[in-house]
Amino acid sequence: MKADIVPADGAKTKAVQIVRATEVDIPFIMAMERLPANEGLVGCWEREQHKQAITDQGNAYFVGASEGTPVGFVIVQHWASAHRATLIGRIIVADTGKKIGRELLSKVIDTVFTETEALQIWLNVHPSNERAQRCYTAIGFRFEDRAKFPVAGESKMMLMILQRTAWRH
């Protein structure tokens, strides 16, 4: 078991452990998507959409827990893609500002780079979500020119990419 993490503000948080999510975790995932703080920043799927996605081999769902209590989740898309580029489709934590999201995402990135041949991981971030942008930058993601990587219907989002060679773990 990893030791407690002490963020810059001095408050102790317990280490986050990740597990692959199953259909049993869908109610937790849906509740997290619907937290008021997430409105307009992340998508909200219905149960059937999650059920279909969680069983799709091209996706990987992870739930993070601290001391046995779920604290967030990550949806990874394009898992083991032939293009060797994996998408962090969604990351949500219940209690922001405590570096839980950073630890959760770091562990998922470790898993992606360990279990797949991905050369890069990419994500889209809302321009107004400065906390998320700081988190992703601290992990090693860098902003990319949207014109080089057009994504239909997501022109308002900002593209960030993490190269395997830049991953520090």
C-alpha positions in Angstrom: 0.0 0.0 0.0 1.3 3.4 -1.0 2.0 6.0 1.7 -0.2 9.0 2.3 0.3 11.9 -0.1 0.9 15.3 1.3 -0.3 18.0 -1.2 1.2 21.5 -1.2 -1.5 22.8 1.2 -0.3 20.3 3.8 -3.5 18.3 4.0 -3.1 14.5 4.0 -5.0 12.4 1.5 -5.0 8.6 1.4 -3.5 6.9 -1.7 -5.9 6.2 -4.5 -6.2 2.7 -5.8 -7.7 1.9 -9.2 -9.8 -1.1 -10.4 -11.4 -1.9 -13.7 -15.1 -0.8 -13.4 -18.0 -3.2 -14.1 -21.7 -2.7 -14.7 -22.1 -2.6 -10.9 -20.2 0.7 -10.9 -22.5 2.4 -13.4 -24.8 4.1 -10.8 -21.7 5.6 -9.1 -20.4 6.8 -12.5 -23.7 8.3 -13.5 -24.1 10.1 -10.1 -20.6 11.6 -10.5 -21.4 12.8 -14.0 -24.5 14.6 -12.6 -22.7 16.5 -9.8 -23.6 20.2 -10.1 -20.0 21.2 -10.4 -19.6 19.1 -13.6 -22.5 20.7 -15.4 -21.4 21.8 -18.9 -17.9 20.4 -18.4 -18.4 16.7 -18.9 -20.8 14.5 -20.7 -23.7 12.6 -19.0 -24.6 9.3 -20.4 -27.7 7.2 -19.6 -27.3 3.7 -18.1 -27.6 1.9 -21.5 -24.9 4.0 -23.0 -22.5 3.2 -20.2 -23.6 -0.5 -20.2 -22.7 -0.7 -23.9 -19.5 1.2 -23.5 -18.2 -0.7 -20.5 -18.5 -4.0 -22.3 -16.9 -2.7 -25.5 -13.3 -4.0 -25.7 -12.2 -0.7 -27.2 -12.9 1.0 -23.9 -11.6 0.7 -20.3 -13.4 2.1 -17.3 -11.6 2.6 -14.1 -12.9 3.5 -10.6 -10.5 5.1 -8.1 -11.0 4.5 -4.4 -9.4 5.7 -1.2 -9.7 3.6 1.9 -12.4 1.5 0.1 -14.6 4.5 -0.8 -15.0 5.4 -4.5 -13.6 8.9 -5.2 -13.8 9.1 -9.0 -13.6 7.4 -12.3 -11.9 7.5 -15.7 -13.3 6.4 -19.0 -10.5 5.4 -21.5 -11.5 5.1 -25.2 -9.5 3.6 -28.1 -8.0 1.1 -25.7 -5.2 -0.8 -27.5 -6.0 1.1 -30.7 -4.2 0.1 -33.9 -3.4 3.8 -34.2 -1.6 3.6 -30.9 -3.4 6.7 -29.6 -5.6 6.4 -26.6 -8.3 8.9 -25.5 -9.1 9.9 -21.9 -12.8 10.3 -22.6 -13.9 11.4 -19.2 -12.4 11.9 -15.7 -14.4 13.0 -12.7 -13.5 13.1 -9.0 -15.9 13.8 -6.2 -13.7 16.1 -4.2 -11.6 18.5 -6.4 -8.6 20.5 -5.3 -7.0 17.7 -3.3 -4.8 16.2 -6.0 -7.0 13.1 -6.1 -7.7 13.6 -9.8 -4.0 13.9 -10.6 -3.2 10.6 -8.7 -6.2 8.8 -10.3 -5.3 9.9 -13.8 -1.6 9.1 -13.3 -2.4 5.6 -12.3 -4.7 5.1 -15.3 -1.9 6.5 -17.6 0.6 4.0 -16.0 -1.9 1.3 -16.8 -2.4 2.4 -20.4 1.3 2.6 -21.1 1.9 -0.8 -19.3 -1.0 -2.8 -20.8 -1.1 -1.3 -24.4 1.3 -0.2 -27.1 -0.1 3.4 -27.1 2.4 6.0 -28.1 0.2 8.9 -26.9 -2.8 9.7 -24.8 -5.0 12.6 -25.7 -7.9 14.4 -24.1 -10.2 17.4 -24.7 -10.6 20.0 -21.9 -13.1 22.8 -21.7 -11.4 26.2 -22.0 -12.9 27.4 -18.8 -11.8 24.4 -16.8 -8.5 25.9 -15.6 -8.2 23.4 -12.7 -8.2 20.5 -15.0 -5.8 22.2 -17.4 -3.3 22.7 -14.5 -3.7 19.1 -13.5 -3.1 17.8 -17.0 -0.1 20.1 -17.5 1.4 19.0 -14.2 1.1 15.3 -15.3 2.8 16.1 -18.6 0.1 16.8 -21.2 0.8 19.6 -23.6 -1.6 21.7 -25.6 -1.8 20.8 -29.3 -3.0 22.9 -32.3 -6.6 21.8 -32.9 -6.1 22.3 -36.7 -3.6 19.4 -36.7 -6.1 17.1 -35.0 -9.6 18.1 -36.0 -12.4 16.5 -34.0 -15.9 16.9 -35.4 -18.3 18.7 -33.1 -15.7 19.7 -30.4 -14.3 22.9 -31.8 -14.8 24.6 -28.4 -12.7 22.1 -26.5 -8.9 22.3 -26.2 -6.8 19.3 -27.2 -4.0 18.1 -25.0 -1.6 15.2 -25.7 0.8 13.2 -23.6 3.5 11.3 -25.4 4.8 8.0 -24.1 8.3 9.3 -24.3 7.4 12.2 -22.0 5.8 10.1 -19.3 7.9 10.2 -16.2 6.8 7.0 -14.5 
